Amino acid sequence: MIDPDGYRPNVGIVLMGPDGRVFWARRVRRDGWQFPQGGMNTDETPVEAMYRELREETGLLPEHVEVLGATPGWLRYRLPHRAVRHNERHVCIGQKQVWFLLRLVGDESHVRLDLTETPEFDHWRWVDFWYPMEHVVIFKRGVYARALGHLAPFARVAAGAQAIPQMLLDAWLPELGLGRSVPGRRPPARRDGRN
């Protein structure tokens, strides 16, 4: 399903442990790491799609997690030109996503990456809350920063301010258009050579 603007509806999942670290997974047969995410079926709400993707990609069930928050609507990112399939009937230029912050309330032994015939991930680990902003593939960094920025207040309530420091997000705010810059602080350098 692709909307009239060329974006595929999708959900993203930030799964947080009790200490504020987040689930970070390596894609099968690739070197890329990311949060669980996936497309919505035409008959699904974002919440229904989130629980389906959670089960397919992590093996977790609704009783293993608590929903702490969600982004207030769609966050979009564009695919790099080389990844756009122009010969398709409906050209997908990117994804529009609703992001959810979940807290693991079950035991991490419930995480199973091999429940489907075609697993998405082959390894996972816990990382600091802001780590994914600088370590996901470049074209997703903006949407990751916006999603984490929206979800950080919910994470702070659950894990404490010390687990989710504001200063790392403040450095990204001007670049992402999420707020004003902090005096004396610059956003991380871009890897594409632009300022």
C-alpha positions in Angstrom: 0.0 0.0 0.0 1.5 3.3 -1.1 -0.2 6.7 -0.6 -0.8 9.2 -3.4 2.5 11.0 -2.5 4.5 7.8 -2.9 5.0 7.0 0.8 4.4 3.5 2.3 2.6 3.5 5.6 4.8 1.9 8.2 5.3 1.5 12.0 8.6 1.8 13.9 9.2 0.3 17.3 11.6 1.6 20.0 11.7 -1.2 22.6 13.2 0.0 25.9 14.6 -2.0 28.7 14.1 -1.0 32.4 17.4 1.0 32.4 16.5 3.2 29.4 18.7 1.3 26.9 16.9 0.3 23.6 16.7 -2.8 21.5 19.1 -2.6 18.5 19.1 -5.4 15.9 21.2 -6.4 12.9 19.5 -7.2 9.7 19.9 -10.7 8.3 22.8 -11.1 5.9 23.6 -7.4 6.2 25.8 -5.2 8.3 23.0 -2.7 9.0 21.5 -2.3 12.4 18.1 -0.7 13.1 14.9 -0.6 15.2 12.1 -3.1 14.3 9.8 -1.6 11.7 7.5 -2.7 9.0 4.7 -1.9 6.6 1.0 -1.7 7.5 -1.6 -3.8 5.9 -4.6 -2.0 4.4 -6.9 -3.4 7.1 -4.6 -2.5 10.1 -4.4 0.4 12.5 -0.9 1.6 13.5 -1.3 -0.2 16.9 -2.4 -3.5 15.2 0.5 -3.3 12.8 2.9 -2.5 15.7 1.9 -5.6 17.6 2.1 -7.8 14.5 5.6 -6.5 13.6 6.7 -6.8 17.2 5.8 -10.5 17.1 7.3 -11.2 13.7 10.6 -9.4 14.3 11.2 -9.9 18.0 8.9 -12.8 19.1 7.4 -10.6 21.8 3.7 -10.6 22.6 1.5 -7.7 23.9 1.8 -9.1 27.4 5.7 -8.7 27.2 5.5 -5.0 26.7 3.9 -1.8 27.9 3.1 1.0 25.4 4.7 4.2 26.8 4.0 6.6 23.9 3.8 7.2 20.2 4.6 10.0 17.8 1.7 12.4 17.1 1.2 11.4 13.5 3.4 10.4 10.5 7.1 10.9 10.3 8.5 10.6 6.8 11.8 9.8 5.2 12.8 9.4 1.6 14.6 6.5 0.1 17.9 7.2 -1.7 17.4 7.5 -5.4 19.2 4.2 -6.1 16.6 2.3 -3.9 13.5 3.7 -5.6 12.1 1.1 -8.0 10.8 3.3 -10.9 9.6 0.3 -12.9 6.9 -0.5 -10.3 3.2 0.2 -10.9 3.1 2.4 -7.7 6.5 4.0 -7.1 7.5 4.1 -3.5 9.7 7.1 -2.7 9.9 6.6 1.0 8.1 5.6 4.2 5.7 7.4 6.5 5.9 6.0 10.0 4.1 6.1 13.3 6.7 5.3 16.0 5.9 3.6 19.3 7.9 3.5 22.5 7.5 0.2 24.3 8.9 -0.9 27.7 9.9 -4.6 28.0 8.0 -5.9 31.0 8.6 -9.6 30.3 11.9 -11.3 30.5 14.3 -10.7 27.7 14.5 -14.5 27.2 11.1 -14.0 25.4 12.9 -12.3 22.5 13.0 -14.7 19.6 14.4 -13.6 16.2 13.6 -16.9 14.4 9.8 -17.2 14.6 9.2 -16.6 10.9 10.5 -18.4 7.9 12.3 -15.2 6.8 13.6 -13.5 9.9 14.4 -9.8 9.7 17.2 -9.9 12.2 20.0 -12.3 13.2 21.4 -10.6 16.3 20.4 -7.9 18.8 21.8 -6.0 21.8 20.9 -3.1 24.1 22.3 0.3 23.3 22.0 3.8 24.9 18.8 5.6 24.0 20.5 8.1 21.5 23.0 5.7 20.0 20.8 4.8 17.0 20.6 8.4 15.7 24.3 8.3 14.6 24.5 4.6 13.8 21.5 3.8 11.6 21.9 4.0 7.8 22.4 7.7 6.8 19.1 8.2 5.0 17.1 7.2 8.2 19.0 9.4 10.7 16.7 12.3 10.5 13.5 10.2 11.1 15.3 8.4 13.9 16.2 11.7 15.6 12.7 13.0 15.2 11.1 9.8 16.5 13.5 9.6 19.5 13.0 13.3 20.2 9.2 12.9 20.4 9.5 9.7 22.5 12.3 10.9 24.9 9.9 12.6 27.4 8.0 9.3 27.8 11.3 7.4 28.2 12.5 9.9 30.8 9.3 9.3 32.9 9.8 5.5 32.7 13.7 5.3 33.0 14.7 8.5 34.6 16.4 11.7 33.3 19.9 10.3 33.9 19.2 7.4 31.5 17.9 9.7 28.7 20.1 12.8 28.7 18.6 15.9 27.0 22.0 17.3 25.9 22.4 14.8 23.0 19.1 15.7 21.5 19.8 19.5 22.0 22.8 19.2 19.7 20.6 17.8 16.9 17.7 20.2 17.2 18.8 22.9 14.8 19.7 20.4 12.0 16.4 18.7 12.4 14.2 21.7 12.7 12.9 20.5 16.1 13.7 23.6 18.1 16.2 26.3 18.7 19.9 25.7 19.1 21.7 25.6 22.4 24.3 28.3 22.8 27.8 27.0 22.4 26.7 23.6 21.1 26.9 22.5 17.5 25.0 19.6 15.9 27.1 16.6 14.9 29.0 17.0 11.6 27.2 15.6 8.6 28.8 12.8 6.8 27.7 13.9 3.4 30.0 17.0 3.4 27.1 19.5 3.7 26.9 22.0 6.5 
